[in-house]
Amino acid sequence: MLSLKKRYVVIAGILGGFAIAYQDSTASVWQQLQTKLAALSSASPNASSTQSSTIPTFHSDLDTTSSRLVSNSSLGEHFRSNTFSAENLNKTETISKSTPVWPTASNSNSVLTRDPNRSAQLPTIRIASFSIEAFNETKLRKAAVIETIARMIRQFDVIALQHIQSKQHNIVPELLDKVNQSDRRYDYCIGPRVGTESNQQQFAFLFDTDRVETDRPQLYTVDDPQALMEFDPLVGWFRCKAVPSDKAFTFTLVNVRLDPLSNGKELKLLPDLIRSVRQDGRSEDDIILLGNFGYSDSEMQSLRNAGMIFALEGIPTTVTGEAMLDNLVFPGRATDEFTGRTGVVDFLRQLNLSIDQAYQISTHMPIWAEFFATEGGSPGYTGSR
């Protein structure tokens, strides 16, 4: 009969064997995912019918290096603008030439009717949002995870990221290096760390420089001196490059993440936030709020009452399909550029991942909406708002 000490040794050995077997199994599954991603990369890309196949040469007249203070009217003296300069991005060498079109789940509840023959000939852009959830060095070092995120980002012309949670300054540039291992050239704008001292987070915009440009000095974080919002929104201004500048669609993106513990108090502030951004001196009427609202469209009646429409209606945005938390919201009367096409990227089902694997990427799915690249949209459709 084994002594007590020997029994502990045998039990420890058995448990150790199980741990190694589990690690090998997990590694094997992620290796399979990387193999699947490599197969996607080697496949011939399918061009999206809504994307412009050729982009005219465009010379930017925007200053993207200097910084200045952008004045902003207050939300009843609650909010004021704060300047922030994003770091310069070091470009990386192109490695891959393929950009596969990522499968998405589309929103069939289009709010617009349009002439498909006419609008199919017009260039469009896709604006997206992704709550990347506790994005830090640990997630960055997981090869299959970061490759999956990079491939999803490449499907969009502009994407707003929330929940970047790292003390390192190079976290987004390293992600961008991975994204730029393709035939598309992305740049980024990032805001300062916001939130409480124990929960500091950053917001960012990533954008394809061949398709969209930004006026970097006009990037600002909305300051909230009375701490009415947990995370101060990041505001950026963009212009499409698929058409001449005098005809290009220009728009302001307001990157938001509402505190789920605010019991709806932050949600009530959003109409005032929109008014504040509209009066920030740029005279921009196309203002798009996007990000993690923590509420479904049916729960955000205050925005609907303010004349805003929702890109997504009644569509789950979490990987489990249990909740709708993310959306793109914009003024129905002003933003005629919206084509009515929207969707979510259901990476859990498209890549046949387990819930645990999907959660290593995020509990949220990327969401997107499509817009005409021409200011005012297409004369071939009429809004049904």
KEMILO-424532 format. One record per residue (C-alpha): x, y, z; residue number from 1. Coordinates in Angstrom, 3 decimals. Example, Ala and Ser with C-alpha at 12.3 -4.5 7.8 and 13.67 -1.06 7.14 Angstrom:
BEGIN
+----------+----------+----------+-----+
:     east :    north :       up : seq :
+----------+----------+----------+-----+
:   12.300 :   -4.500 :    7.800 :   1 :
:   13.670 :   -1.060 :    7.140 :   2 :
+----------+----------+----------+-----+
This chain:
BEGIN
+----------+----------+----------+-----+
:     east :    north :       up : seq :
+----------+----------+----------+-----+
:    0.000 :    0.000 :    0.000 :   1 :
:    1.323 :    3.405 :   -0.976 :   2 :
:    2.391 :    5.788 :    1.744 :   3 :
:    0.593 :    9.132 :    2.073 :   4 :
:    3.570 :   10.992 :    0.590 :   5 :
:    3.736 :    8.666 :   -2.390 :   6 :
:    0.009 :    9.088 :   -2.962 :   7 :
:    0.445 :   12.862 :   -3.189 :   8 :
:    3.236 :   12.368 :   -5.718 :   9 :
:    1.064 :   10.075 :   -7.866 :  10 :
:   -1.929 :   12.460 :   -7.702 :  11 :
:    0.285 :   15.450 :   -8.575 :  12 :
:    1.657 :   13.532 :  -11.537 :  13 :
:   -1.821 :   12.692 :  -12.801 :  14 :
:   -3.013 :   16.308 :  -12.465 :  15 :
:    0.113 :   17.548 :  -14.200 :  16 :
:   -0.549 :   15.160 :  -17.054 :  17 :
:   -4.094 :   16.490 :  -17.419 :  18 :
:   -2.812 :   20.098 :  -17.453 :  19 :
:   -0.276 :   19.351 :  -20.175 :  20 :
:   -2.890 :   17.483 :  -22.198 :  21 :
:   -5.284 :   20.455 :  -21.900 :  22 :
:   -2.593 :   22.929 :  -22.988 :  23 :
:   -1.711 :   20.724 :  -25.946 :  24 :
:   -5.393 :   20.455 :  -26.858 :  25 :
:   -5.891 :   24.239 :  -26.622 :  26 :
:   -2.746 :   24.902 :  -28.629 :  27 :
:   -3.881 :   22.371 :  -31.229 :  28 :
:   -7.250 :   24.100 :  -31.646 :  29 :
:   -5.633 :   27.513 :  -32.097 :  30 :
:   -3.170 :   25.975 :  -34.572 :  31 :
:   -6.166 :   24.735 :  -36.534 :  32 :
:   -7.599 :   28.250 :  -36.480 :  33 :
:   -4.312 :   29.689 :  -37.729 :  34 :
:   -4.307 :   27.087 :  -40.509 :  35 :
:   -7.845 :   28.117 :  -41.454 :  36 :
:   -6.843 :   31.794 :  -41.477 :  37 :
:   -3.814 :   30.982 :  -43.625 :  38 :
:   -6.106 :   29.194 :  -46.077 :  39 :
:   -8.316 :   32.293 :  -46.245 :  40 :
:   -5.256 :   34.419 :  -46.908 :  41 :
:   -4.077 :   32.211 :  -49.779 :  42 :
:   -7.523 :   32.192 :  -51.388 :  43 :
:   -8.284 :   34.684 :  -54.129 :  44 :
:  -10.115 :   37.673 :  -52.633 :  45 :
:  -13.674 :   38.326 :  -53.716 :  46 :
:  -14.220 :   41.989 :  -54.419 :  47 :
:  -17.225 :   43.472 :  -52.670 :  48 :
:  -19.769 :   44.841 :  -55.097 :  49 :
:  -20.228 :   47.895 :  -52.899 :  50 :
:  -16.570 :   48.866 :  -52.734 :  51 :
:  -14.944 :   51.095 :  -55.320 :  52 :
:  -12.551 :   49.050 :  -57.460 :  53 :
:  -10.416 :   52.028 :  -58.361 :  54 :
:   -9.596 :   55.052 :  -56.260 :  55 :
:   -8.750 :   58.316 :  -58.059 :  56 :
:   -5.528 :   60.064 :  -57.142 :  57 :
:   -6.257 :   62.528 :  -54.376 :  58 :
:   -3.949 :   65.122 :  -52.885 :  59 :
:   -4.795 :   65.948 :  -49.302 :  60 :
:   -4.885 :   69.561 :  -48.207 :  61 :
:   -5.316 :   68.617 :  -44.549 :  62 :
:   -2.554 :   69.079 :  -42.029 :  63 :
:   -2.099 :   65.722 :  -40.261 :  64 :
:    0.898 :   66.547 :  -38.094 :  65 :
:    0.255 :   69.742 :  -36.137 :  66 :
:   -1.979 :   70.083 :  -33.102 :  67 :
:   -4.339 :   72.818 :  -31.969 :  68 :
:   -7.086 :   73.291 :  -29.433 :  69 :
:  -10.597 :   72.760 :  -30.800 :  70 :
:  -13.224 :   74.856 :  -29.061 :  71 :
:  -16.427 :   73.067 :  -28.189 :  72 :
:  -19.695 :   74.312 :  -26.778 :  73 :
:  -20.769 :   72.769 :  -23.513 :  74 :
:  -23.551 :   70.374 :  -22.605 :  75 :
:  -25.139 :   72.949 :  -20.380 :  76 :
:  -21.598 :   73.665 :  -19.060 :  77 :
:  -21.051 :   69.930 :  -18.534 :  78 :
:  -18.714 :   69.063 :  -21.423 :  79 :
:  -15.788 :   70.920 :  -22.938 :  80 :
:  -13.229 :   69.922 :  -25.554 :  81 :
:   -9.725 :   68.826 :  -24.774 :  82 :
:   -6.867 :   68.669 :  -27.271 :  83 :
:   -4.908 :   65.498 :  -27.866 :  84 :
:   -2.141 :   64.702 :  -30.352 :  85 :
:   -1.910 :   61.134 :  -31.671 :  86 :
:    1.489 :   59.558 :  -32.178 :  87 :
:    2.952 :   59.167 :  -35.661 :  88 :
:    2.693 :   55.719 :  -37.163 :  89 :
:    5.697 :   53.909 :  -38.598 :  90 :
:    4.642 :   52.216 :  -41.807 :  91 :
:    5.311 :   48.521 :  -42.253 :  92 :
:    6.302 :   46.487 :  -45.263 :  93 :
:    3.558 :   44.822 :  -47.283 :  94 :
:    3.685 :   41.048 :  -46.842 :  95 :
:    0.416 :   39.705 :  -48.249 :  96 :
:   -1.526 :   40.791 :  -51.321 :  97 :
:   -4.846 :   39.150 :  -50.503 :  98 :
:   -7.751 :   40.715 :  -48.632 :  99 :
:  -10.602 :   38.208 :  -48.389 : 100 :
:  -14.095 :   39.516 :  -47.877 : 101 :
:  -15.168 :   38.536 :  -44.376 : 102 :
:  -18.615 :   36.914 :  -44.071 : 103 :
:  -21.134 :   39.011 :  -42.164 : 104 :
:  -24.666 :   38.777 :  -40.924 : 105 :
:  -26.635 :   41.549 :  -42.603 : 106 :
:  -29.441 :   43.669 :  -41.256 : 107 :
:  -32.467 :   43.138 :  -43.461 : 108 :
:  -34.379 :   46.064 :  -41.936 : 109 :
:  -33.197 :   48.724 :  -44.380 : 110 :
:  -34.491 :   52.214 :  -43.661 : 111 :
:  -33.881 :   53.378 :  -47.229 : 112 :
:  -35.144 :   52.503 :  -50.676 : 113 :
:  -32.838 :   53.208 :  -53.596 : 114 :
:  -32.185 :   52.430 :  -57.229 : 115 :
:  -29.820 :   49.408 :  -57.106 : 116 :
:  -28.616 :   49.858 :  -60.690 : 117 :
:  -27.541 :   53.442 :  -60.101 : 118 :
:  -26.159 :   53.085 :  -56.594 : 119 :
:  -24.136 :   49.978 :  -57.489 : 120 :
:  -21.954 :   52.229 :  -59.632 : 121 :
:  -21.243 :   54.669 :  -56.809 : 122 :
:  -18.259 :   54.269 :  -54.456 : 123 :
:  -19.104 :   53.469 :  -50.860 : 124 :
:  -17.289 :   53.107 :  -47.555 : 125 :
:  -17.938 :   50.892 :  -44.575 : 126 :
:  -17.747 :   52.394 :  -41.103 : 127 :
:  -17.439 :   49.932 :  -38.235 : 128 :
:  -17.164 :   49.683 :  -34.469 : 129 :
:  -15.628 :   46.992 :  -32.311 : 130 :
:  -15.486 :   46.724 :  -28.531 : 131 :
:  -12.166 :   44.912 :  -28.504 : 132 :
:  -12.524 :   44.236 :  -24.783 : 133 :
:   -9.526 :   44.528 :  -22.478 : 134 :
:   -7.109 :   44.801 :  -25.390 : 135 :
:   -3.661 :   44.509 :  -23.861 : 136 :
:   -0.256 :   42.837 :  -24.245 : 137 :
:   -1.625 :   39.410 :  -23.327 : 138 :
:   -4.162 :   39.487 :  -26.141 : 139 :
:   -1.619 :   40.986 :  -28.525 : 140 :
:    0.744 :   38.038 :  -27.970 : 141 :
:   -1.862 :   35.417 :  -28.926 : 142 :
:   -1.089 :   34.863 :  -32.613 : 143 :
:   -4.433 :   33.404 :  -33.695 : 144 :
:   -6.390 :   36.006 :  -31.726 : 145 :
:   -4.544 :   38.990 :  -33.153 : 146 :
:   -4.649 :   37.546 :  -36.674 : 147 :
:   -8.422 :   37.154 :  -36.417 : 148 :
:   -8.820 :   40.732 :  -35.163 : 149 :
:   -6.558 :   42.090 :  -37.911 : 150 :
:   -8.492 :   40.294 :  -40.642 : 151 :
:  -11.788 :   41.657 :  -39.366 : 152 :
:  -10.419 :   45.202 :  -39.246 : 153 :
:   -9.308 :   44.958 :  -42.890 : 154 :
:  -12.913 :   44.554 :  -43.991 : 155 :
:  -13.680 :   48.171 :  -43.136 : 156 :
:  -12.547 :   51.613 :  -44.240 : 157 :
:  -12.892 :   53.179 :  -40.774 : 158 :
:  -13.319 :   51.329 :  -37.494 : 159 :
:  -13.780 :   52.730 :  -33.994 : 160 :
:  -12.223 :   50.645 :  -31.220 : 161 :
:  -13.258 :   50.733 :  -27.578 : 162 :
:  -11.847 :   49.146 :  -24.418 : 163 :
:   -8.119 :   49.423 :  -25.149 : 164 :
:   -6.699 :   48.694 :  -21.723 : 165 :
:   -2.907 :   48.843 :  -21.631 : 166 :
:   -0.252 :   50.928 :  -19.919 : 167 :
:    2.001 :   50.562 :  -22.977 : 168 :
:    2.047 :   53.272 :  -25.644 : 169 :
:    2.750 :   50.897 :  -28.537 : 170 :
:   -0.276 :   48.627 :  -28.189 : 171 :
:   -2.212 :   50.110 :  -31.148 : 172 :
:    0.856 :   50.546 :  -33.412 : 173 :
:    1.651 :   46.860 :  -32.923 : 174 :
:   -1.916 :   45.930 :  -33.836 : 175 :
:   -1.623 :   48.182 :  -36.881 : 176 :
:    1.583 :   46.446 :  -37.948 : 177 :
:   -0.407 :   43.231 :  -38.094 : 178 :
:   -3.298 :   44.869 :  -39.958 : 179 :
:   -0.885 :   46.314 :  -42.503 : 180 :
:    0.493 :   42.906 :  -43.437 : 181 :
:   -1.769 :   43.142 :  -46.472 : 182 :
:   -2.282 :   45.309 :  -49.536 : 183 :
:   -4.142 :   47.954 :  -47.503 : 184 :
:   -2.447 :   50.786 :  -45.610 : 185 :
:   -4.039 :   51.792 :  -42.323 : 186 :
:   -3.244 :   54.614 :  -39.928 : 187 :
:   -4.728 :   55.432 :  -36.547 : 188 :
:   -5.812 :   58.134 :  -34.127 : 189 :
:   -5.936 :   57.385 :  -30.413 : 190 :
:   -7.242 :   59.321 :  -27.450 : 191 :
:   -5.835 :   59.664 :  -23.952 : 192 :
:   -6.619 :   57.237 :  -21.152 : 193 :
:  -10.029 :   57.959 :  -19.684 : 194 :
:  -12.078 :   56.495 :  -16.860 : 195 :
:  -11.363 :   56.009 :  -13.188 : 196 :
:   -7.853 :   55.478 :  -11.908 : 197 :
:   -8.534 :   51.765 :  -11.458 : 198 :
:  -10.175 :   51.354 :  -14.882 : 199 :
:   -8.243 :   53.397 :  -17.437 : 200 :
:   -9.189 :   52.800 :  -21.077 : 201 :
:   -8.505 :   54.335 :  -24.486 : 202 :
:  -10.548 :   54.790 :  -27.656 : 203 :
:   -9.073 :   54.755 :  -31.159 : 204 :
:   -9.947 :   55.086 :  -34.849 : 205 :
:   -8.220 :   52.928 :  -37.476 : 206 :
:   -8.692 :   53.932 :  -41.110 : 207 :
:   -7.545 :   52.916 :  -44.583 : 208 :
:   -5.457 :   55.833 :  -45.838 : 209 :
:   -6.310 :   55.056 :  -49.480 : 210 :
:  -10.010 :   55.379 :  -48.764 : 211 :
:  -10.372 :   57.924 :  -45.953 : 212 :
:   -8.418 :   60.812 :  -44.481 : 213 :
:   -8.666 :   62.637 :  -41.182 : 214 :
:   -7.903 :   66.139 :  -40.011 : 215 :
:   -5.765 :   64.996 :  -37.095 : 216 :
:   -5.605 :   68.382 :  -35.310 : 217 :
:   -9.389 :   68.235 :  -34.982 : 218 :
:   -9.264 :   65.005 :  -32.974 : 219 :
:  -10.405 :   65.693 :  -29.429 : 220 :
:  -11.724 :   63.992 :  -26.334 : 221 :
:  -14.871 :   65.439 :  -24.816 : 222 :
:  -13.979 :   66.551 :  -21.323 : 223 :
:  -16.497 :   66.036 :  -18.562 : 224 :
:  -15.490 :   68.181 :  -15.570 : 225 :
:  -18.476 :   67.039 :  -13.509 : 226 :
:  -17.735 :   63.354 :  -14.174 : 227 :
:  -21.173 :   62.672 :  -15.588 : 228 :
:  -19.744 :   60.017 :  -17.910 : 229 :
:  -17.320 :   57.285 :  -16.898 : 230 :
:  -15.446 :   57.324 :  -20.227 : 231 :
:  -15.052 :   60.604 :  -22.120 : 232 :
:  -15.973 :   60.090 :  -25.832 : 233 :
:  -13.349 :   60.487 :  -28.567 : 234 :
:  -14.355 :   62.688 :  -31.524 : 235 :
:  -12.724 :   62.605 :  -34.980 : 236 :
:  -13.476 :   64.193 :  -38.356 : 237 :
:  -13.059 :   62.255 :  -41.624 : 238 :
:  -13.407 :   62.699 :  -45.388 : 239 :
:  -13.745 :   60.087 :  -48.133 : 240 :
:  -11.024 :   59.887 :  -50.785 : 241 :
:  -12.878 :   57.789 :  -53.387 : 242 :
:  -14.266 :   60.970 :  -55.016 : 243 :
:  -12.969 :   64.545 :  -55.541 : 244 :
:  -12.708 :   66.471 :  -52.281 : 245 :
:  -15.404 :   69.008 :  -53.198 : 246 :
:  -17.919 :   66.158 :  -53.573 : 247 :
:  -16.653 :   63.859 :  -50.821 : 248 :
:  -18.713 :   62.663 :  -47.889 : 249 :
:  -17.398 :   64.242 :  -44.681 : 250 :
:  -18.468 :   63.035 :  -41.267 : 251 :
:  -17.732 :   63.221 :  -37.553 : 252 :
:  -17.364 :   60.012 :  -35.552 : 253 :
:  -18.100 :   60.041 :  -31.824 : 254 :
:  -16.547 :   56.955 :  -30.235 : 255 :
:  -18.483 :   56.054 :  -27.068 : 256 :
:  -18.641 :   53.459 :  -24.338 : 257 :
:  -21.351 :   53.898 :  -21.745 : 258 :
:  -20.927 :   52.689 :  -18.194 : 259 :
:  -23.303 :   49.742 :  -17.649 : 260 :
:  -23.515 :   50.681 :  -13.945 : 261 :
:  -24.854 :   54.188 :  -14.580 : 262 :
:  -28.469 :   52.950 :  -14.576 : 263 :
:  -29.328 :   54.901 :  -17.716 : 264 :
:  -27.953 :   58.247 :  -16.516 : 265 :
:  -25.282 :   58.370 :  -19.249 : 266 :
:  -27.808 :   57.363 :  -21.897 : 267 :
:  -29.864 :   60.462 :  -21.104 : 268 :
:  -26.805 :   62.648 :  -21.787 : 269 :
:  -26.380 :   61.515 :  -25.413 : 270 :
:  -28.752 :   64.059 :  -27.039 : 271 :
:  -26.796 :   66.835 :  -25.298 : 272 :
:  -23.545 :   65.231 :  -26.418 : 273 :
:  -24.736 :   65.284 :  -30.030 : 274 :
:  -25.674 :   68.959 :  -29.775 : 275 :
:  -22.282 :   69.738 :  -28.280 : 276 :
:  -20.383 :   68.007 :  -31.071 : 277 :
:  -22.596 :   69.642 :  -33.701 : 278 :
:  -21.573 :   73.040 :  -32.310 : 279 :
:  -17.826 :   72.356 :  -32.114 : 280 :
:  -17.027 :   74.839 :  -34.895 : 281 :
:  -16.746 :   72.465 :  -37.871 : 282 :
:  -20.334 :   72.915 :  -39.126 : 283 :
:  -20.534 :   69.175 :  -39.729 : 284 :
:  -24.083 :   67.829 :  -39.903 : 285 :
:  -23.182 :   64.153 :  -40.412 : 286 :
:  -22.469 :   63.077 :  -36.833 : 287 :
:  -22.241 :   59.332 :  -36.206 : 288 :
:  -22.235 :   57.981 :  -32.668 : 289 :
:  -20.805 :   54.483 :  -32.602 : 290 :
:  -19.567 :   52.093 :  -29.980 : 291 :
:  -20.702 :   50.101 :  -26.965 : 292 :
:  -23.911 :   51.686 :  -25.684 : 293 :
:  -24.851 :   48.799 :  -23.438 : 294 :
:  -28.454 :   49.073 :  -24.657 : 295 :
:  -30.541 :   47.859 :  -27.580 : 296 :
:  -32.091 :   50.296 :  -30.065 : 297 :
:  -35.503 :   49.844 :  -28.421 : 298 :
:  -34.052 :   51.027 :  -25.105 : 299 :
:  -32.587 :   54.251 :  -26.540 : 300 :
:  -35.810 :   56.114 :  -27.184 : 301 :
:  -34.252 :   59.458 :  -26.202 : 302 :
:  -32.027 :   59.308 :  -29.281 : 303 :
:  -34.904 :   58.274 :  -31.529 : 304 :
:  -36.904 :   61.224 :  -30.190 : 305 :
:  -33.961 :   63.472 :  -31.108 : 306 :
:  -34.288 :   62.439 :  -34.761 : 307 :
:  -31.543 :   59.815 :  -34.750 : 308 :
:  -31.804 :   56.490 :  -36.553 : 309 :
:  -30.072 :   53.216 :  -35.703 : 310 :
:  -28.014 :   51.235 :  -38.198 : 311 :
:  -28.898 :   48.023 :  -36.373 : 312 :
:  -32.363 :   47.190 :  -35.123 : 313 :
:  -33.076 :   44.137 :  -33.004 : 314 :
:  -29.826 :   42.353 :  -33.890 : 315 :
:  -27.659 :   40.761 :  -31.164 : 316 :
:  -24.088 :   42.058 :  -31.099 : 317 :
:  -22.601 :   39.706 :  -28.505 : 318 :
:  -21.042 :   36.406 :  -29.542 : 319 :
:  -23.587 :   34.422 :  -27.533 : 320 :
:  -26.437 :   36.142 :  -29.360 : 321 :
:  -28.069 :   37.091 :  -26.071 : 322 :
:  -27.811 :   40.886 :  -26.124 : 323 :
:  -27.670 :   43.928 :  -28.376 : 324 :
:  -25.099 :   46.326 :  -26.936 : 325 :
:  -23.374 :   47.995 :  -29.914 : 326 :
:  -24.686 :   50.261 :  -32.656 : 327 :
:  -24.114 :   53.143 :  -35.063 : 328 :
:  -26.496 :   56.070 :  -34.556 : 329 :
:  -26.813 :   59.132 :  -36.792 : 330 :
:  -29.278 :   61.908 :  -37.758 : 331 :
:  -31.891 :   60.613 :  -40.174 : 332 :
:  -32.458 :   63.900 :  -42.009 : 333 :
:  -28.821 :   64.911 :  -42.398 : 334 :
:  -27.083 :   61.635 :  -43.211 : 335 :
:  -28.529 :   60.843 :  -46.640 : 336 :
:  -25.314 :   58.996 :  -47.446 : 337 :
:  -26.438 :   55.882 :  -45.559 : 338 :
:  -27.084 :   53.078 :  -48.089 : 339 :
:  -29.207 :   50.993 :  -45.717 : 340 :
:  -26.689 :   48.136 :  -45.625 : 341 :
:  -25.469 :   47.088 :  -42.180 : 342 :
:  -24.333 :   43.979 :  -40.377 : 343 :
:  -22.361 :   42.208 :  -37.672 : 344 :
:  -19.308 :   39.982 :  -38.050 : 345 :
:  -20.236 :   36.682 :  -36.401 : 346 :
:  -16.703 :   35.331 :  -36.033 : 347 :
:  -17.697 :   32.634 :  -33.526 : 348 :
:  -19.873 :   30.822 :  -36.051 : 349 :
:  -17.927 :   31.722 :  -39.187 : 350 :
:  -14.726 :   30.241 :  -37.739 : 351 :
:  -16.524 :   27.531 :  -35.765 : 352 :
:  -14.934 :   28.624 :  -32.495 : 353 :
:  -15.811 :   27.538 :  -29.001 : 354 :
:  -17.232 :   30.156 :  -26.641 : 355 :
:  -13.921 :   30.197 :  -24.753 : 356 :
:  -11.962 :   30.831 :  -27.948 : 357 :
:  -14.359 :   33.583 :  -29.032 : 358 :
:  -14.130 :   35.234 :  -25.621 : 359 :
:  -10.341 :   35.416 :  -26.031 : 360 :
:  -11.079 :   37.736 :  -28.968 : 361 :
:  -14.042 :   39.600 :  -27.439 : 362 :
:  -17.524 :   39.011 :  -26.110 : 363 :
:  -18.664 :   41.623 :  -28.659 : 364 :
:  -18.894 :   41.246 :  -32.438 : 365 :
:  -17.779 :   44.006 :  -34.834 : 366 :
:  -20.677 :   45.967 :  -36.339 : 367 :
:  -20.747 :   48.057 :  -39.525 : 368 :
:  -22.815 :   50.303 :  -41.767 : 369 :
:  -22.269 :   51.343 :  -45.370 : 370 :
:  -22.332 :   54.916 :  -46.693 : 371 :
:  -21.978 :   56.509 :  -50.114 : 372 :
:  -18.623 :   58.254 :  -50.536 : 373 :
:  -20.318 :   61.234 :  -52.181 : 374 :
:  -21.764 :   64.026 :  -50.031 : 375 :
:  -25.536 :   63.875 :  -50.096 : 376 :
:  -25.622 :   60.253 :  -51.208 : 377 :
:  -27.198 :   58.999 :  -54.400 : 378 :
:  -29.885 :   60.936 :  -56.299 : 379 :
:  -31.249 :   57.520 :  -57.244 : 380 :
:  -32.850 :   56.728 :  -53.907 : 381 :
:  -35.361 :   58.272 :  -51.544 : 382 :
:  -35.361 :   58.041 :  -47.773 : 383 :
:  -38.223 :   56.276 :  -46.047 : 384 :
:  -37.731 :   57.958 :  -42.712 : 385 :
+----------+----------+----------+-----+
